[in-house]
Amino acid sequence: MNPISLFLEPIISKCFNKYTGVHFGANLLIVFTLSQFFDNWTSAIVTFSIAVLWEVYEWFTEGFKPYGNIKNWRFDTSMDLLVSVLCIGFVLL
């Protein structure tokens, strides 16, 4: 492994799981599609709103039990919302 991969592997494996990758792909698709039809601010607000609503939906359908405890759920949710903001930045900047 190269030095950059060795440095990033613990960070990526701790912060991003496979479902965060799914969130990343979905957010990229949503913000890119919306940016084709609406201005950047509208695309950003709608994309982030969808991400928040999805996390609320996950809470009501799953709760925190799949994550083991509230602390892990909060961390995963914050990473998913961070991914949403990163995707908005990648597409719109």
C-alpha positions in Angstrom: 0.0 0.0 0.0 1.2 3.5 -0.7 1.7 6.0 2.1 -1.4 8.0 1.3 -3.6 4.9 1.4 -2.1 3.9 4.7 -2.9 7.3 6.1 -6.4 7.5 4.8 -7.5 3.9 5.4 -8.2 4.3 9.2 -10.1 7.6 8.6 -12.2 6.2 5.8 -13.0 2.9 7.4 -14.0 4.6 10.7 -16.1 7.4 9.2 -17.6 5.9 6.1 -19.3 2.6 5.8 -21.0 1.1 2.7 -24.3 2.8 3.5 -22.5 6.2 3.6 -21.2 5.4 0.2 -24.8 4.8 -1.0 -25.7 8.2 0.5 -22.8 9.7 -1.3 -23.9 8.3 -4.7 -27.5 9.3 -4.1 -26.6 12.8 -3.1 -24.4 13.3 -6.1 -27.2 12.1 -8.4 -29.8 14.3 -6.8 -27.8 17.5 -6.7 -26.4 17.0 -10.2 -29.9 16.4 -11.6 -31.5 19.3 -9.8 -28.6 21.6 -10.8 -29.6 21.0 -14.5 -33.1 22.4 -13.9 -32.8 24.9 -11.0 -30.3 27.5 -9.7 -27.5 26.4 -7.4 -29.1 27.6 -4.2 -32.4 25.7 -4.9 -30.5 22.6 -5.8 -28.4 22.8 -2.6 -31.4 23.4 -0.3 -33.5 20.7 -1.8 -30.7 18.1 -1.8 -29.9 18.8 1.9 -33.6 18.8 2.8 -34.0 15.3 1.1 -30.9 14.1 3.1 -32.4 15.3 6.4 -35.8 13.8 5.6 -34.1 10.5 4.8 -32.4 10.5 8.1 -35.7 11.2 9.9 -37.3 8.4 7.9 -34.4 6.1 9.0 -34.9 7.1 12.6 -38.7 6.2 12.5 -38.2 3.0 10.6 -35.0 1.6 12.3 -34.3 3.7 15.4 -30.8 3.5 16.7 -30.8 -0.3 17.3 -28.9 -1.2 14.0 -26.1 1.0 15.2 -25.9 -0.4 18.7 -26.4 2.8 20.7 -27.3 6.4 20.3 -23.7 7.6 20.1 -23.0 5.4 17.1 -26.3 6.5 15.5 -25.5 10.1 15.9 -22.0 9.6 14.4 -23.4 7.8 11.4 -26.1 10.3 10.9 -23.7 13.2 11.1 -21.4 11.5 8.6 -24.3 11.0 6.2 -25.2 14.7 6.5 -21.6 15.7 6.0 -21.5 13.6 2.8 -24.6 15.5 1.6 -22.8 18.8 2.1 -19.7 17.5 0.4 -21.6 16.3 -2.6 -23.4 19.7 -2.9 -19.9 21.3 -2.8 -18.4 19.0 -5.3 -21.2 19.5 -7.9 -21.9 23.2 -7.4 -18.5 24.6 -6.9 
